[in-house]
Amino acid sequence: MEVGGIAEAVVRALAIELKVSEGAIRSARSLKRDLKMDSISAVNVAFALEEEYDVEIDIREGDDFDSLEQIVDVVERAVTSR
C-alpha cells in the first residue's frame, strides 16, 4: 500500500468525520485544538480506516490522534504488520 494513498485516506476520513474541508485537515497543526476533534471522533476515524484497510487499530492509540502525521503513522504500522 502506498504511503500517499494512506495519507489521502486518512485526510478523507477526518474531513468526513469532522465535517471540514480536506484543506483544513492538511493545514491543522493540532486536530484537537484547531478542529475540535474529540475521542469519539478519533474512534470513528479509526473504525473507518480499519474498514478501508482491513486492519485492526489499537483504539488506545486514538488518544494520540492529534495530527495527520500521527494517524498516518498508526495506519501504516497496522497495514505493514498484517
C-alpha positions, -999 to 999 in steps of 0.1 A, spaced: 0 0 0 14 34 -10 20 58 18 5 87 -1 -26 66 -5 -29 61 32 -24 98 39 -52 106 14 -75 80 30 -68 95 65 -75 130 52 -108 119 37 -119 100 68 -110 130 90 -128 155 67 -159 134 67 -159 128 105 -151 164 114 -172 179 86 -144 202 74 -126 205 41 -96 183 33 -75 215 32 -84 223 68 -71 188 78 -38 193 59 -32 227 74 -42 219 110 -13 217 135 -35 201 162 -66 183 152 -79 185 188 -72 222 192 -77 235 157 -106 213 145 -121 203 179 -116 166 173 -126 146 204 -122 110 215 -154 99 198 -143 114 165 -109 97 169 -126 63 174 -149 69 144 -119 77 122 -101 46 135 -131 24 126 -134 39 91 -97 33 85 -99 -2 99 -127 -10 75 -110 6 45 -77 -13 51 -90 -44 67 -67 -39 97 -71 -35 135 -61 -2 150 -55 -2 187 -82 23 199 -59 34 228 -37 49 201 -67 71 192 -58 92 222 -27 101 203 -46 112 172 -37 149 173 -20 154 139 -24 140 105 11 125 107 3 106 139 -27 90 124 -9 81 91 19 65 112 -6 44 132 -23 32 100 10 25 82 21 3 111 -12 -16 111 -10 -21 73 26 -33 73 21 -56 103 -7 -77 89 
